[in-house]
């Protein structure tokens, strides 16, 4: 198995990571793991927490010595079986010790990880996504292999398949692949900075999920940027609990400890995680940092409030995947100790992260403006990230010189450039042309698909998705300039702006989910909301409100409003 020819593309990058040297244009996770294993073989690399039926927690520890030994033995075994640089490997394994072993081994040999989440993308969509990329090797849990057989995942291209974290009839395990002894010195992968390291699929909230190519230089730059920005430290200082697949790579790259939470990553979303079990895991292991979706943090902070629970060990909580609202910043702050803080990261699958803002700044400076209809502030661009606002358009933009940069304060489309941003999509010239803008120096600007503006401090204020704006003859209504205003009413838990076709035109409609704090009649609430809308320029003219029992959300983060599903629900109401 020879793998595919590397995709060509020019770019640059440079950095170091703490005391451990990192070549910035190639992924060096396996080298970092090996270095820690040689210096501190008994350092804990992973703690996996599982929940028994009686609710008690069981913790399983594995060391860097064990991780490096198994990963290097597996890497040698993979090569012996023809899996090498550029081989496309479907990676359908939730966080676990063997997931870390497999991921480290694949990075060691320079294979390309193809990541997709069956639960969040949907089982039938997985078939179409894998058909687009054509992986040659399939690594998955027993349940993933069962679904593979039922839905025909990778039927046309997969030639080898192995089961991880269990057994499956007729398939070899990782142990079967491993050689008996790790080599004294590992074989370094013969990869170039432009070779694909990871292919990750977007959520598909605006259509079919797109196969995002993160090249060696992009992925290495992302690891470096996150490590520096999140300030996790190095070695024993790092105790990180990732609640999103593949984010284990952050702590591992810092030589720290990965705490795998008691969550079902395969069949449930983060909003379904047991907050009591998560809080106990944080307390028992002294977790110092974590990445989570707003839905998970909302449940976690509410459970902590009800039980008067504090988690003082946690210094940094990073929220991503959807907008973080002011009340959530306040709720998480109440749960943390005096040194803890919640940070919201803005970005996309193609560009993560781009901006960051801390809860103190939101609560003391920006949230009041958000509630007046000025949009959602997501902070400044991170080091090395260039942000620009250009006129919004649905058409492709061939070159950056073909479009003007809008002045401070003017709303337009958000674009960004940085060494860690994906430069294209796998074998998809159409989506690449629609979402990328070439620069004369060979670099690429990414179109985020959002509208917003930059203020005098260089902070980005979002108005929402370009495609979610509601354009009327006299005005443009934007979700993040409308929904936070509506949500200031005590009867509203969440709001969503949608466009509804009506007699040849478009009508802006605000769907609301009740909070339960106000049991007055819907008509009374609606009248008050109409009155509120007249107080702010961004919301003036809104008169149509529809109460929904529950607003649908995305499967990946359980936090973004699923607007296609919401539109379908409204259409069913009209027909009914």
N, C-alpha and C positions, 0 to 999 in steps of 0.2 A: 504494500500500500504506500504510494508515494506522496499522497496529499496533493493539494492544488497549488498552482503557481501563485506566488505572492502578488497581491494587488499593488501596483505602483502608485506612489503619491509623495511629493516632497513636503517636508516640514522640519521643525527644529525643536529643541528642548534642552534644559540643563538644570541640575539641582543636586543637593546631597540630603541625606536623611539622618539627622542626629549624629551618632557616633559610627553608624554603619554606612559605608560608602554605597551609593546607588548609581548605576549607570542609567541616566534619565531617559534614554531612548529605547530601553528594553525592559521587560518585566523581570525582576530578579527575586521573586518571592521565594523560590526554592533555595537560592543562595543565602537569603536571610535566615530561613529556617535552619539550614545546615550550619550556619555560623553560630546561631544561638545554641543549637544542639551540641556543638563541639565545646562551647564555653560553659554552658549551663544545661547539661542533659536532663537534669531533674526538674527544671522549671516547668510549671504547668502550662501547657499550650491550650488545653480545652477542658472545660467542665460542661458536661451535658446533664441537664436536669430533666427528669421524667416524672410524671405524676401517676401514682398507683390509683387503683379504683377507689380506695378508701380516702383519697385526697392527700395522702402523705407524699413527700418528695424524695426522690432517690437521685444522688449525685454521682457521676462517673467521671473520674479525672484521667487525663492522658498527658504525657510529658512531651517536650520538644525532642528528647532523645528517641522516643517511640515514633513520633510523627515523622522525623527526618529519616529514620531507618526504613520505615514502611514506604515512605514516598520514594526514596531512592531505589529501593528494591522493585517497587512497582514501575518506576520510570524505565529501569533496565528491562523489565518484562514487557512493557509496552513496545519498546523498540524491537525486541526480539520477535514480536508479533506483527511487525510492519507498521505500527502506529508511530508517527514521527512528526517532524516539522510540517505545519500546514494541514495535517489531517483534521478534517472537520468532525468534532466529537460532540454529540448531543449530551448535555450534562443535566440530567433530570434527577438531582439528588438534593434534598433539603439539608440544612446545616446538621452536621454530625462529624464524628471523628473521621470516618471513612470519606466523607465529603472533602474534608481538609486534606487527607492523604491523596485522594484522587486529583483534586485541584492543583495541589503542589506538584504532583508528578506530571500532570499535563503541561503546566507552565515550564517544568524542567526540560521537557522534550520539545517545546515549541509548538505543540498542537494548538488548534483553535477551539476554544470552548464555545459551544452554541447553547445559550441559555434561554429557556422558556419555561413559564410556570403554568402547568395544566389547569390549576384552579382559577387563576386570575384571567387567563386567556380563553379558557373554555376548551373542552376536550376535542371538539370538532375543528376548532380554529387551529389547534396544534397540528393537525394533519396538514392543513394548507400551509402553515408557516414552515414546517419541516420540509415539505415538498419544494418550497421556494429556495431553501438553502441547500438541501441535499446532503445531510450528514452521512459520513461513511461508517461511523462507529456510534453505538448507542449505549450510554451508561445510565442506569436507572434503578430505582428501588423495585421490589416485587410488584407493588401496585402500579408503578409506571410501566413495567413490562406487560402487566395484564391489560392496561389501557392500550398499550402499543399494539397488542394482538387484536383487541376488539375494534380499534379505529384505524388500524393500518398505518400507524405513524412510521414514516421513513421507509415504507415498503419498497420503494423503487431504488433507493440508494444505500441503505444500511447493509453492510456486509459482515460486520462483527457486532456482537452485543454481549454485555456483561451486566451482572446483577450486583447491586451495592446495598449494604445494610440488610442482608437477608439472603434467601435462596429462591431460586425459581427453576422449575423443571427444564432440564436440558441446557442450562446456561452456566458458564463459569463465573466464579466470584473474583474479587480483587486478589484474594489469597492465592487462587489458582494461577493468576498472572504473574505474581511476584517471583523473582529469582531468590535463591536461598540466602545470599549474602549481598549486602549493599557494596557497590564498588568503593575502593579507597578514595578515588576522586571521580566525581560524576562527569559524564560526558555533557559538555555545554551545548545547548541548542544552537544550531546554525541558522539564526534568524536575523533579519534586517529590521530596522526601525519601522518600515512600512508594512511589514507582514501582519496579518490579522491575529490578534491575541484572543479577542472575545467578539462574538456576535450576539448581541442582546436585542430582544424584540421590544418595541414600544408597546404601550398599553392597548393601542388600537381604539382609543376613545373617539377618534375622529375618522375611523375607517379601519381597514385591515392593518394589523400590527406590522411595522416596518423593521426589517433586519438591520440594525445599527452596527456598523463595523467599528470596533475600537482596536486600532492598530497597536503594535508594541509601544510606540512612542506615546500614543494617546493614553493607554492604560497606565503606563509607568508614570506619566505626568499627573494623571488623576490620583494615583496612590500617593504621590509626593505632595500634591496640593492639599488633599484631605488630611494627611498626617500633620502637615504644618498648621493648617487652619484650625483643625479641631484640637490641637495642642494636647494630645493624649499623653505625651511623654514617650518614654522608651522602657522596654523590659518590664520589670515587676510593677512599675507605676501604672501599667495599662491593664485594666480589667474591664473589658467592653462586652456589652450584651446586645448583639445585633438581632433585631426582630424582623429583618428582611433578608431573603436569601442572597448569598454571595457577599454580604457585607462583613463576613468573617475575615475577609482579606485585609481589612483595615488594621485590626489588632494584630493579626499575624505578621503584617509587614513592619510593625513596630516592635516585634519580639515580645508581645504581651499575651494576655490570657483571654481566650474567647469563651464567654459564658453562653452556651446555647440554651435559650429559655424553653420552658415547658409549653410549647405551642405546636399545633398541627399545621405545618407549613403546606401540606399537600391538599387537604380537603377543606380548610377553613381560612377565612380572611383574618387580618390582624384585629379587627373589631370584635372577633369571637374569642379572642384569647382570654383566659381566666385571670382577672386582675389580682386576685388573692395569691395565686400561685406565682405570678410574676413578682409581686412585692416580696414574697418570702424568698424567692431566688435572689433578688437584689440584696436583701438584708443578709442572707446567709453567706453570700460570696463577696460582699463588699464591693458590688459593682460601682464603677466610677464614671462610666459613660455608656450611652446607649443611643441608638438610632431607632425612631419609631414613627408610625403614621399618626396623624392627629386623632383618628378614631381610637387607636389603642391608648393614646395618652389621655383622651377624654375619659375612658372607662377606668384607667389606672388612677387618675387624680380624683375621680368621684369616689372610688372605693377607698382610697386613702383618706379622703375627707370624712366619709361616713365612719371609718374606724379610727379616726384621729391618728393616722399612721404617717410617720416621716421617714424619708430615706436620705439621711445626711451624707452617706458615702458618695452619692452621685454628684459629680461636679458639672458634667455637661450632658444635656439631653439635646439631641438634634432631631428636629421634626422635618419631615419631607413627604412628598407624594401628593400634597394638596395644600391649599391655603391654611395658614394658622391664624385664627381669630384672636382678638384681644382677650376675651374671657378665658380662653384656654391657656394663654400665657400666665394669667393670674392664678388659675387653678393649679398649674404645674409648679409655679413658684411657691405656693402654699405647701406643696408636698415635699419640696426639696429643703435642704439645710441652707444656712446662711451663705455658703460658698457655691451653691448650685445655681445653674441658670439654664433656661430653655432657649435654644437658638433655632430659628427657622431658616432652612436652606431652600433656595430657589434654583431650579434647573430643569433638566429633562433627561430622558434615557440617553440622548445624544450628547448631553452637556451637563454633567453633574459633578460638583455643584458649580453655580455661577455667582450667586450672591448669598449673603448671610446677614441676618439682623438678630439682635439679642432682645430678650423679653423686656429688659429695663428700658431700652430705647423705645420699644413699641408702646409700653404702658405709660411712659412719661412724656413722649414726644409725638408719636405718629398716629396712635389709635383714635384719638379724638378727631383728627382730620379724616380718617377713614370713615368714621361714623357720620361725617358731614358730606360724604359723597365724593371725596377726593381720590379714591382708589386705595389700594393696599400697598404699603411700603415694604419692600423685601430687602432693603439695604443696598450697600455699594457692591460693585463687582469685586471678587476676590483677587488677590495678587496674580497678575498675568492675564486677567480677564478684561477684555475690551468690550464695552457696551456701546451700542449706538441705536438711535431712534430714526427710522426712515419712514417715508410715506407708506401707509398700508395698502397692499395690493394682493389680489389672488393670483396674479401672473408670476411666472418665474422671473428672477433677476439674474441675468447672466454674469455680470461683473459689478464689483463694488463701485467702480467709477461711473456706473450707469444710474446711480441713485444718490440723492442728496441726503445729508445728515440734517435732521430737524433741530432747531434750537432748543435750549433748555426750557422745560415747561410745556412744550408742545407734544400732543399725543400722536403717536404713530406706532409702527410695528417695531418690536424689539428684535435686534440681531446681536450676535456675540461672536467673539473670536478668542481662542486660547489654545495652547498646545494640547490640552486634554480633551478638547471637543472632537467628536467623531466627524470625519471628513466626507463620508458618503454612506450609502446603504449597499448591502451585498447584492450584486448583480441586479441593480434596480436603477437604471438611468433616469427613469421618469421621476420617482420620488427624490432622487438626488438633485435633479435640476430644479425641482419645485421647492426644495428646502435648503439648498446650499448656494452661496454666492462666492465666486472666485475673486481673489485679490491678485494684483500684478506680481507680488512676491512669491506666489505659489501657495500661500495660506488660504484658508477657507473660512468664511463667515457662515454661521448657522442661523436660520430663521426659526425663532422660538414658537411662532404661531400666536404670540400674545401681543396685545397692544398696551402701551404705557408711555410714561414720560420720565425724564431725568430731572431732578431738582438741582438747586445751586450747589448742594453738597455732593453731587454725583450719585445720589440714591435713586433707585428705580422704584417708580410707583406704577403698579399694574392696574389695568382696567378690565382684564380678563382675556379670554381667547378671542382672536380676531373673528373666528367663525361663529362665536356666540353673541356678538354684538347684534342688537336689534336696530335696524336702520329704518326710520320712518321719514316721511317727506320733510319734516321740520327739525328732526333731531336724531342723534345716535345715542342709544342707551347701552351702557356697558355693565356686565354682571358685577364686577368688583367695585363699581361706583354706586350700585343700586342695592345689592343684597345685604351688605353690612348696615345700611341705613334702615332697611325694613326690619332687620333682626334686632334693632334697638328697642322695638316694642316688646314688652314683657310677655305677650301672648305668643310670640314667634320664636321657635327654636332654630329654624333654618329657613332660608328663602332661596328661590332660584328664578332668575329671569329667563324667559323663553320667548321665542317668536312664534306667533300663531297666525297662519294664513287666514284671511277673512275677506271675502268679496273682492278678490284681486289685489289686496294690499296686505301689509303685515302689521299685526297688532302686538305691542309688548304686553305680556302677561307675567305677573309675579305669582309663582306658586309658593305657598307657605306651609310649613309643618308646625303645628301647634306645640308649645312648650309644656302645657299642662299647668302653667302658673296663673292662667286667667280663663275662667270657665264661662265667660260671657258669650252671648250669641255671636255667630260669625258675622252677621250683618253689622253689629256694633263695632267689632274689631276692624272690619273692612273700612267702615266710615272713618275711623281714627287713622288708619293707614293712609287713606287718600288725603287726609288733612296733613299728615306728616310729609308726604311726598312734595307738597308745595313749598316746603321750607328750604329746599336745596336745589340748586340749578341742575345737578345731575339726575335728579329724580322727578323734577317738575313735569307734570303731564301724565304721570302714571296713574291709572284709575282701575285697571283690571286686576283683581286678585282672586286666586283659586286656592281653596284649602285642600290639602292632600293629607291622607292619614300618615304617610311616610314618603319622603323624597328618596328616590332610588339613588344608590351610590355605586361607584366602580368596585370591581371584585378585588383588584390588586391591593389598594390601600383602604378600602371601605370609607373613603372620605370625599372624593370628588363626586360632584353631582353627575349622575349618568343622564345627560340631557337627551340623547336619543330615546332612552327608555321613558323619560319624562314626557317627551313629545308624543310618544306612542300612547301613553296613558291618557294624555289630554285628548288625543284623537278618539280613543275609545269612549271617553266621556261624552264627547260631542255627538258621536253616533248613537250612544245610548239615550 
